[in-house]
């Protein structure tokens, strides 16, 4: 076990469970509805060019920040390896959603989620040094 002990591992398990529920649950429109809710709440304070799809991209990125951070905190690997592992996991999740759940894959989702995980890895690296 790396730093943080059992509490970090528990947080990692919870993070994976929540990701699984959001990404593989029966309600595939969870993030889209959340993006519309955020959009309706913030639309008066934000530029008019922003649409719900932009918020959905940001939500995809934010969803994977904890994964990157926890992966960095629970492994003893260099940040580059952890980031590559997170990106690989994200690609596999997208392929699984496409193949198993009959959903459409999205390169934008992969890019946004990967960026979020990489930010999490960088935050975990900064914290651990």
N, C-alpha and C positions, 0 to 999 in steps of 0.2 A: 504494500500500500504506500502511496506517495504521501503528500501532505494532506492534512485535513481529517484523516482517519475515516471512521465509519460515517460521520455526518456527510462528508463529501460523497461517499459512495451511495448513501441513501438519497441525497439530492440528485445524483446521476440516475438512479433507478426511477425516481419520480419524474425527472425530466424526460426520460425515454418513454415512460408510460403515457405521459401527457402528449408527447409528440405522436406516439402510436395512435392514441385516441383521436387526435385532431386530423392526422394524415390518413388514417385507415378506417376511421369510423364510418358508419353508414351515411352520415350527413356530410357529403362532399362539399357543400357550400358554406361550411362554417367560417372559413377565412374570408370568403367573399362577402358574407353578411356582416362580419366584423368590420371589414373595410368600409362598407356602406354606412355602418353606424358611426365609425370614426369620421367619415366624410361629412355626414349630416351634422355632426357635432361641431366640426371645425371649419365648415365651408365659408362662413362669414369672416373668419380670421385668416384664411389662407388665400393665396393667389387663385384667381378664377380658372386658370389653366389646369389646375390639379383636379383629377377625376378619381372615382373610387378605385379604378385599376391601379393607380399610382400608390394609393394607400395599401392595397393588397400586396404589392411588391415590397413595400416597407415592412408590412406585417410578416411576410415570409422571411425577410432578413432577420427581424427581431426574434422570430420564433426559434432560430438556430443559434443565436448568440450564446444562450446558456449551454447548448450542446458543446460548442467549441471551448468554452471556458471550463466546463466540467471535464471534458476529454483531456485538456491540458493539465488540469489539477489531479486527475486520477492515473495518468500514465507517466512514465519516466522518460518518455521519448522527446526528441527535439521538436520544436514548434513546427518546422516544415513537415515532418512526418505526421504529426497530429493533424495539421491542416489538410494534408493529402488524404488522410484517413477519413476525415469529416466530409470532404468533397466526394470521395468514393461512396460513402454511406448515403449521401444525399442523392447521387445519381442512381444508386440501387433502390432507394425509396421511390424515386420518380418512376423507374422502370417497373417496380412492383405495383405501384398505383395504376400504371398504364396496362400492365398485363393481367393483374389479378382482379382489379376493381373496374375494369372497362372504362377508365377515364382517359382523357387526352393528356399526353405528356407536354411539358412546357419547358423550353430552354430558359425562358425568363425566370421561372420558378427555381430552376437549378442554379442559375447565376445569382439570384437574390439570396437564396438559402445558403449558397456557398460563401458569399460575401459576409453574411451574418455569422456563419461558423468561423470564418477566418478572423473576423473582428473579435469573437469570443476567445479564440486561441491567443490572439495578441493581448487581450486583456488578462488572460490567465498567465501568460508569459511575463507580462509586466508585473503582475502581482507576486509571482513566484521568485522574482529576482531581487 
